[in-house]
Every structure is written in structure tokens, then in C-alpha cells.
Amino acid sequence: MGHNAIIGQSGGPTSVINSSLAGVFSVCRRRGVRQVYGMRFGVQGLLKEQLVDLSALLSSPLSIELLQRTPASYLGSCRYKLPDYRQDASVYEALFALLNRLDIGYFFYIGGNDSMDTILKLSEYAAAVGSDIRFVGVPKTIDNDLMITDHTPGYGSAAKYIGVTTKEIVRDATIYDMKSVTILEIMGRNAGWLTAAAALAQDEDCEGASMICLPEIAFDPERFLAQVERAQRVSPSLVVAVSEGVRAADGHYICELADDALSVDPFGHKYLSGTARYLCGLIGRRLGSKTRAVELSTLQRCAAHTASRTDVEEAYQCGGAAATAALDGQTGMMVALRRLSDDPYLCVTELHDIHEVANLEKTVPLEWIDAENARMKEDFLAYARPLILSEVTPMYVRGLPRHLRLER
């Protein structure tokens, strides 16, 4: 089989996705892999033969340390959907011809649901044509919606950022003795894991978000207004956390009421935005409160300055476990995290068949949600708190974090 390895990153980035890249690379080099390539812009870039020599770029311990502290996808990313090889094998023939020419024996893809679909298709095609290239997926997504794994690398740091930001916004939003509502719009199309993290802000020094609205619970604007009005009788100034993907009972996204021309990515996912603005307008017109819409947007996935050390270390471990699995003969697999204990927190890596993960989605358990009061229950907090523990200090240069960067 081939002697070299190749690594790609795909989908939306996280603040720790490069720690997984460092984990794959480090184990490959330690185990004697001859050459480690990086795909520029995922599989889409690979098809254009856009490659870099990671063995040269990451040749020093300092470069690995910087890489682990660098947010977003060092190699670049893509949202590229492979066709079904049974209907169109031309893309696969081109890809495998290139992989064979590069003497690739090990193929790693770091990503979420759509990236695991890529690993599934490539490993199935390899089996169909008798290729001995090994394909292993490394989990990544701030959405925390991959099946099988207890949680995904990237989620802990995003949850930490959301908890920190919610806490600071609560302090800012409640300084005036007047009726006001601040709506935080948080990422999450179908799964509310990120928005649920706003509950982490509540502690003895902070009242936290007054309401939390997730996609798992059908959103009724009239019921929402009644909840806001009731909450303002207790505290005139409210902070409400809302998933961008909250939907009405008929399945329509609430943000479509503000903009019904949402664009769609290659996997058919709508790009969502405008939920907070719409709800602010609704509250202003109906309840007469001062309102402010805050979209956390990409900040929640690139804030490496608040990255969780737990998350950074687990991302590295998942990358290393993927490399170990491939080098030991595994293919068509994804690395997953299995929790052994909440207190003390203990989590280990394990392997699962990619068919158990690809094109499936994990949502927040309904029993963890207090739908009546729009709050999260203690079960969720016990799950999420260990994931945000400890910090990784950036390497500051002239007062700002130093990152590792690839020229285009």
C-alpha cells in the first residue's frame, strides 16, 4: 500500500480544528509515515491538486504549538458534496488516480456531518475497486450534532465563549431601570446545543439568560411574547438566547418571516440569519420594549482566546487516535469520544463504523429542556460544564495572539 498520508479539513471551522490536524500529523510522523500532505480547501482543492507539504511546514515544535492555538481551518475548507459513485464515478477515478500518484496510504478528513459523508463515500468506493487506501474521519463541529460521540471537538470552546459572552452581555443589558430585551442569536440549524450553552452563564454572580429557545421545541411567536411579558414583570431587563434555527410547528424557520430568500449550500442547508432582528421588531411593536439584536455569528467558532483546554486536548487526542487507527489497519471509521465520568471528568476515544455517523444528526434530549419556562435543566449543565474547563493561553506578540498562517 501507499507510504504517505494526506489530511483535509472541511465544513465550518472551530477554534480547535487545527489541534486535531496537529494530532494526526504528529502521530503520522512519529510512526514513520514518509510524507504528510495537506489538502488546500478540502476535497474540492484536492481535485485541483492544491496541496501543501505539511512535513516541511510543521517541522518544529513551535509550529505545532502555534497551530494548536490558531483558530479556523489552517488548510482552508470547502463545502463540497461528492456524487454517488454508482451514478458518476468520474470524480472518484480522478481522486484515486491522484492519491495513487502521491503514494497515499492514509486519508484523513476533519469535519462534521457532511465531511463524514465524504469519508463514507470514499471508503465505499475504495472497497468497490479494491483500493487499500485507508479512510478515517476526525470529528469536528461546534454544533455538537454528530451521532455516537459524547460530544464533538469544537463544541466545548464554542460553549465556553457563549457562556462567557452571555454573562458579560447580561451585566451590560441590565444596568438601566427600564423595559428592554436583548436577543442573542446563536448558531444551530436543527440542534440547540450551542444555544443551550447560554445556560452556563447562570451562577451565584449572574442571573443568566432569562429565556433559552431551541430548535428542538416548536416556536410559537404568540407564546414567546407572552413569556417575555411575564418575565418582565419580575425583571424589566431581559437577555434571551435564541437558536438561529428555531422553527414554527409547520417547519418554517422563524427567520424566513424576515427574509424568505435564504441561500442554500451544496448540501441543501439554508444559510440562516435574521431571527434576532425579527423577534426584536416583534417585541418592539407588540410590547413597546427597547430591543437589541446581537448575532454571535462566526465569533462563537473562532474565539481561540477563550478556547477550553479540555477541548484543545481532546481535539488533539482525536486526531492522534485517527492516525493510530489508520496505521493499524482501520478504514471507513470515525473517532468518537466516550465519557466515563462527569466528576471527575474522564473521557476516552474509540472507533465507530462511519455508517453509524454519516448523514445522521444528534439533537438535545427533550428531557434536558424545561420547555414551559424556556430554561435548561441540571442534566444539561452536568453534561456541558466539564467541557469548558481550563484555558489555553495564546502566545501574545505586541499585545495580540500570534497565529500560524498559510499564504494563499
BELHUHU-V517557 format. One line per field, one symbol per residue. ss: DSSP state (H for helix, E for strand, - for the rest). phi: phi as a letter, one per 30 degrees, with the letter a starting at -180 (. if undefined). burial: + if it has 9 or more other C-alpha atoms within 8 Angstrom, else -. A space follows every 10 residues. Layout:
# BELHUHU-V517557
ss=???
phi=???
burial=???
This chain:
# BELHUHU-V517557
ss=---EEEEEE- ------HHHH HHHHHHHHHH -----EEEE- -HHHHHH--- EEEHHHH--- HHHHHHHH-- ---------- ---------H HHHHHHHHHH H--EEEEEEE E-HHHHHHHH HHHHHHHHH- ---EEEEEE- ---------- ----HHHHHH HHHHHHHHHH HHH------E EEEEEE---- --HHHHHHHH H-E--E---- EEE------- HHHHHHHHHH HHHH--EEEE EEE---E--- --EHHHH--- ---E-----E ----HHHHHH HHHHHHH--E EEEEE---HH HH-HHH-EHH HHHHHHHHHH HHHHHHH--- --EEEEEEEE EE--EEEEEE EEEHHH---- -----HHHEE ----EE-HHH HHHHHHHH-- E----EE--E E-------
phi=.dccbbbbbb iddbdbdddd eddddddedd diddbcccdd iidddedchd bbcddddcdb edddddedcc dicedibabb cdddddcacd dddddddddd ddidcbbbbc lceddddddd dddddeddci dcdccbccda lddhcddide acejdedddd dddddeddde dddcdccadb bcccccdkdb bceddedddd ddadcadidd bbccddcecc eddddddddd dddcbdcbcc cbdecdbddd jddddddcac cddbddcidd dcajdddddd dddddccidd bbcbcdhded cbdddcddde dedddddddd dddddddcjd aibbdbccdc adbddbbbca cbedddbeic bccdeddccc ddchbcdded ddddeddcdi bcddddbhib dcbcbcdd
burial=-+++++++++ +-++++++++ +++++++++- --+-++++++ +++++++--+ +-+++--+-- --++-+++++ +++++++++- ----+---+- ++-++--+++ --++++++++ ++++++++++ +++++++--- --++++++++ +++++++-+- ++++++++++ ++++-++-++ +-++----++ ++++++++++ ++++++++++ ++---+++++ ++++++-++- ---++-+-+- ++---+++++ ++++++++-- --++++-+-- -+-++-+--- -+-+++++++ +-++----+- ++++-+---+ ++++-+++++ ++++++++++ ++++++---+ +++++++++- -+--+++-++ -+++-+++-+ -+++---+++ ---++++--+ +++++++++- ++-+------ ++++----
